[in-house]
């Protein structure tokens, strides 16, 4: 699976999530989901800056001025949505 972030930000054209694409078989480069990060209502995604995979978790830098955080997500299983895991 290939995960892709976008500049994001506010406005209609801002994409504030991660898209997941297939990297295997006949479905290579097929969009699996445009909303791979499953977040609770208390978390606002804005201007995602970077992703890092470690310890079976995906860490995402949420980089807007008002949302400067690092979020952790459990690795996905179909339907390819990553569940938010609070960092303590």
C-alpha positions, 0 to 999 in steps of 0.5 A, a space after each residue: 500500500 502506498 500512502 500519500 499526503 497532500 498540502 491540505 489547509 482550509 478551503 474547498 480544495 484542501 485535502 486534509 487526510 491520507 489517500 491509500 493506493 494499491 501496490 500489488 497485483 492487477 489493482 496496482 495504483 488503484 485508489 483504495 481510499 481517499 480517507 485513510 485516517 480514521 480520527 475521532 471528532 476531537 482531532 482535526 487534520 490540517 496540513 499533514 506534513 510527514 509520515 513515519 512507520 515504526 513499531 506497527 504504527 503510522 505516525 503523522 505530523 499534523 502541521 497547521 499553526 493551530 494543529 501542531 501535533 504528532 498523531 499515531 494510527 494503528 496499521 490498517 486492514 481492509 477497508 484500509 482505514 487507520 485508527 487513531 491511537 492517542 499518544 500519552 
